[in-house]
Amino acid sequence: MSIGQSDAVRNPRISARTATWLAWSLWVACVVLIALALLLDFLTDYVPLLSGERLGPGLAVLAGVLSLAYPTVGALIASRLPTNLIGWLFFGLGLLYAVRRFTEAYADYALLVNFALPWGEYVAWFTTWIGFAGPVLAGVFLMLLFPEGRLPSRHWRLVAWIALLAAALTVLGDAFAPGQLRTHPYIENPFGIVGVIGSELTTYEFFAASLVLGTALLLMISLIALCSLFLRMHRARGDERQQLKWFLYAAVPAVVSLSPALLDAMLVHFTSNFLLFNTAYNYNVIVSWDFLTYSIYVAVFAALIVPVFTYIAILKYRLYNIDILINRTLVYGSLTATLVALYFGGIVLLQTLFVTLTGQQSTLAVVASTLLIAALFTPLRQRIQSFIDRRFYRRKYDARKTLEAFSAQLRDETDLEALNNDLIGVVRETMQPAHVSLWLRPETAPKGEETG
């Protein structure tokens, strides 16, 4: 059952007018929070960071656009389908990010520029624990509940409870771990608890273990929630299957690109608190910050298409053919990867050959590799297209082959009765109608010709 169908059979608990007013009011709140956050970022010239936690100016603006895309699509969906949770989950994601960005910028401005502003440390503490687990948890429930706003079955309740537990463990560690705040490392946690639990377990170890376990569970549950979409699509038919295709086309790259950030956070907490025996947060990333920044850029772009494709899947999916988009992505993605591998492989191989023969490198290796790629582009694309069609679009591939064979036969066939039977057989095989018949107009004499 698709989203539109499921909402048609439910008793609405909220009127369309109230839902529209509430949805667009929350959208305005998100816009105001993001605008204020960007203004405070501009007024705060310098933020002393130990780990590069802040985004660069370009990524910050892009993330602002991302944060507004979610409540915008949430408003469009909730105003049309107020009883479905999907629109409100998009609001949750957008609102969480907008609140986090504003509180982060306010804390920086209050603690570094305008000391007269109150509650700077407490706002920074609030930013630390609301900005990580909340959006991930909302994304998990978005995948678990799409498209009907319900879990796939009652057995998935355990996954939902584990997701809530993972978020709670992560929030517990972020909120009460003693030492520097992760988002504002230049101040100490005002609610950090220092002490010993039991006889040997310190609060440093307890809250670090909570962070490691919570982050690991969030990563695992995110991948499980993604798998639930594939299971839904395997069982779905008709409109719901088309909706799931659109959503998966956006969710897969978003989850895959965000997974390194979750994995890195888990490894950082584990190594800095258990392997290095450091009693304070040593938030140096496991991978280089440049690599993590690039992965975040990819994650932002991937996450940006989730609300757009979801809106298409729910409200406008009949206007598009997702199969064509997926087909072209598979073909040209595989083609690009193959050509890049051949290009650099050809350069390495030819340079090695030139060094062996002449004792020095030559630019001919680059020229030869470029010409090779140009020559292989069309045949490789045709072969990859044929493989993709055979493997994933077998019915269309068989239909095309049947039509090609019939076209070749049509050039040589002279028997009208045989041609009639062949044409009916081709239509049955390719289009599979319930019934097919062929009527041929009888020959008539040209006008003015006498008949006797």
N, C-alpha and C positions, 0 to 999 in steps of 0.2 A: 504494500500500500504506500503510495507516495505522500508527500507532505500535504499537498492540496486536498487529497482524498481523505487523509486522516483527520484534518481539521474540519472537513465538511460534516463529519459524523459525530463530532464532539459537541457537548453543551458548552458554549462559551461562558467563561467565568468573568470576563472583562469585556466591556463594550468596545466597539471599534473606535469610537470617538475618544474614550478614555485612554485606550492603548496608544492611539496616535499622539495625543497630547503628552502622555508620559514619555513615549519614545523620543519625540523630538525635543522635549525639555532636557532629557538626559544627554541628548546629542549636543545641545547648546552648552551644557555644563562641561562636557569633554572638550569642546572647542575652546572655551574660556580657560580651562586648566592648562591646556597645551600652549595657548598663546601667552599666558602668564609665565609658564616655565621657560619658554624661549626668551621672553623679555628678561627674566632674572638671570638666565645664562649669559645674556649679552652684558648685563650690568656687573656680573662677577668675572673679572678679568682673569684671575689665576686661582686654580684649585690645586693644593698640594696633594698629590696622589702617589702612593707607593707601588701601584700595580697597573696603572692605566685603566682603571675601572670605568672612567667616563668615556663616552663616545666622542669621536671627532665631530667638528661642525657639520660636515656633509652628512655623516651617518645620523647625527642628531635630528637634522631636518627631515631626512628620509624616514626615520623612526616616528617622527611626529605625524607625517603623512600616513604611515602605517596605523598609528593609534587612532586616527580619525576615520580610516577606512572601515574599521570594525564597528564603531557605533553607527556610522552612516548606513552600512548594510543591515545592522541590527534594527535601526529605525525603519528601514524600508520593509524588512520582513515582519517585524512585530506589528507594524501598523496594518499590514495586510492579513497576517496570520497570528493574532494575539494569543491564541491558546497554545501555540507551539513553543517549546522551550528554546529552539535553536536561535531565534532572533534575540532573545534575552541573554543567552550565553554569549553572543557576539557583543552585546552591551557590556556584559561582565568583563570580557577581555579588554575592550576599549577603555572602560572606566578604570579598571585596575592599573592599566599602563598610564593613563592620564593622571591619576592620583599620585602614582609613584614618581612620574616626571616632575610634577609640581612640587611635591614634598622634598624631593632631592634638590631641586633648584632653590627652593626657599631655605632649606637648611644651609646650603653653601653661602647664600647671600647673607643670612642672618649671622652665621658664625665667622664669616671672613670680611664682610663689607659693612653692613649696618648692624652694629652690636646692640642697638636699641630694640630691635625686633625680638619678641619673646619666644620661648620654647624651641630654640634652635636645636639643642641637643636631643630633645624628645621627638621632634619631627624627623631628625636624622635617624634615630632609633626606629621610628615607625617605617621609614623608607626601607631600612635594611631587611625587615622580615616580610613586608607586604609585596615587594617587587619581584621576588623570584618564584616562590611556590605557587602563589595565586594564579598568575597567567598560565603556568604549566598545567595546574589542576583544571582550570577552565577549558584549556585545549583538549585535555584528556576526555572530559565529559562531553565536549562538542563532538569528538569522534565516536564516543560510545553511544550517544543519543541520536546522531544523524541517521536518517532524515526525519523520522517520525516524532522525535522527542521522547522516545522510550528506549530502554535497554533491549538488546537483541533477544534476550530471554532472562528468566529469573536467575539462571546460573551465573550471569554476568554481574550480579549484585556483589559477589565477593570481590571482583575486580574494582568495582566502584568504591567499596569500603577500604580496600588496600590503597587506592589512590588518595582517599581522604586521610588515611593513616600516614602515608608518605608525606603529604603536605603538612600535616600536623607536626611530624618529627622535624622536618626542615625548618618550620617556623619556630619550633621550640629551641633548636640550636642557634638560629640567627638571633632570636630575641633575647636570650639569657646567657649566651656564651660570654665569659669575661674577656676583656681585651679590647682591641680596636674594632670599630664597626667596619664591616666589609665595604659599604658604600661610602663611608666617610672615615677613612683610616687615620685622619689627623685628630680624632677625638675618641675617648674611651666610652664603652657601652655604659650608659647611665643606669641600666638595669642588670648589668652583669653580676652573676652570682659566683662568689669565690668561696670555696669550702671543700669539705670532704664528705662524700656520701658513703656511709658505712665505715669500714676500717681503712680501706686502701684507695677506693675509687674517688678521684678528684672531679670537681665540676668541669675542669678543662676537658678531661677525657670523656666525661658523660655527654656533654653537649657536642663535642667533636664527633663522638660515635653516633649521636642523634642526627647530625648533619650528613655524615657519610651514608648511614642507612637510609635516611629519607631521600637523599639525592639519587642513590642507587635504585630505590623503589620507583621514584618518579621516572627515571630513564626506562626501567623495565615496563612499567605500566603504560608509558607513552607508546612503546613498540607494540604491546599487546592490544592497546586501543586501536592502533593502525591496522592490526590484523583483523580486528572485529569488522572493519569496513569491507575487507576482502571477503569475509564470510557472509556478510549481508549481501554483497553483490552476487556471490555465487548462488544464493537462494532467491534473489529478487528477480522480478519480471517487469516488463513494460516501463512505465514512467519512473518507478523507483530505481530501476537498474540504470536508467539514463542519468538520474540525479546523482547516484553514487559514483558513476564514472567521472562526472565533472568534479565532484568533491575529492575523489582520490587523486585526480590529476593535479590538484593543488596540495593536498595533505601529505602525499609521499615526499616531495622535495622539502616541504617545511619541516617535517619530523626528522628526516635524514640530516638536514643541514643544522638543525638545532641540537641534535644528539651529541656532537663533539663538545658543545658548551656544557651540557649536563655531565658528560664524562669527565671533562677537565675539572669542573667544580668538585666532583666526587674525589678524584685523585689528589687534588690540592688539599682538601680537608684531611684525607687519609695520610698522605706523606708528611704534611706539616705538623700533624698532631700525634702520629704513632710511629712513623719511621725516623723522623728527625728529632723526636722528643723535644719539640719546641713548645713551651708553655703558653705562648701567645700566637695569635694568628699570623702566619707567614704566608700571605696570599700572593706568592709568586706562581704564575701559571706554569703548568708542566710543559706545554708547548710554548713557542715564542708568541709574544703578544701580536706581532705582525700577522702571523698565521691565523691566530684567533680572530683578529680584526677582519681579515678577509672572509673567514667563515661566517662571521656575524653579518657582514654585508650580504652574503649569499642567503643567509637565513632571513634577513629582513625582506629581501626581494621575494623569496619563496613564501614567506608568511603574508606578504602583501597581496598575493593572488588568491589566498584562501577565501576572504570575504567576497571578492569579485566573482570567483567561480561558484561559490555557494549561492550567491544571488541569481546567477544564471541557472544553476541547477534547480532552484526552487521556483522561481517566478518566470524565467525567460528561456528555459531549456529547449522548448520546442522550436526556437528560432535558429538553433545551431546544430551541427552534426559533430558530436564529440569524437566519433570514430575516425573521421578524416583528420582531426587535429592530433589524436593519439598516433595514427598511422604515420603522419608526416614527422612527428617528433621522433618516433622510433627509427624511421628511415634516416633522417638527416642527422640525428644524434649519433647513430651507429656509423654513418658515413664520415662525419667529422672526426670521431675518435679513431677510425681506421686510417684516414688520410693523415692525421697528425702523427700517429705511430709510424706510418710508412715514411713520412717526410723526415722525421728526426732519426729513424732507423737507417734510412738511406744515406743521410748525411754522415752518421757515425761510421757506417760500413765503407762508404766511398773515401772518407778521410783516412780511415785505417789503410785502405788499399793504396791511396796516394802516398802515404807516409812509407809504406813498405816498398813501393816501387821507386819513388823519387827522394825519399828522405825528408819531405816537407809537405805541409798542408796546402790545399789548393781551393780556390773559390769555385772551381768546376763542380765540386761535390754539391754545393748549394744549388747551382744552376741545374745540374742533372736531376737532383731530387725534385726541384720545382717543376721541370718538364715532365718528370714521371707522374707527379700528382695531377698535373693538367691532363695527361693522357689517360689516367685511370679513373678520373672523376665520373664520367658517364657510364662506363661499363660497371664500375663498382656500385653506383647508385641503382642501376637496373638489377644487378644481382641481389643487393640488399633488399630492394623493393619486392622482388620475387620471393625471397626467403621470408620476409615479414608477412606477405600475403598468404603464402603456403602455411606458415606456422600459426598465425593469429587470425587470419581472415579467410579461412579455407572455403567457405561457401561462395564468397565473392570471387575468389581465385578460380574455383571450379566453373562458375558461371562465365567468367571471361574466357577461359579456355574453350568452353563449349561454343560460345559465340564466335570465337576465332576459327574453330574447326568448321562451323556451319558456314561462315563467310567463304572459306576456301572451297567448300563443297558447292556453294551456290554458283561459283564461277563455272563449274563443270557440269552441273545437273541440267538436263534437258527435259526429263519426264516431269510433267506438271503434277501428277498424282503423287509421285515419290517426293517431290519438293513440298507438297502439302503436308504429307506425313512427317517429313523431317522438321518442318517449321513448327508444327504442333508439338513434336517431341522436345524441341529446343525450348519452347515457351514453358512446357511443363517442368523441365529440368532446371531452368534458371529462375523463373518467377514463382513456380509452385502454386498456381492458382487452384481454386476449388473446381473450376470447370473451364474448359477452353474449347472453342470451335472456330473454324475458319470458313469464311464465305467469300467466294470469288465471283465478281460480277461477270455474267456471260458476255461474250463478244456481241457487239451490235454493228450493223452495217453503217458505214459513214453516211451522213446526210446527202441526199440527192442521188444515192445509188439505188437503182431499181432492183427489186428481188423478184424471182419468179419461181 
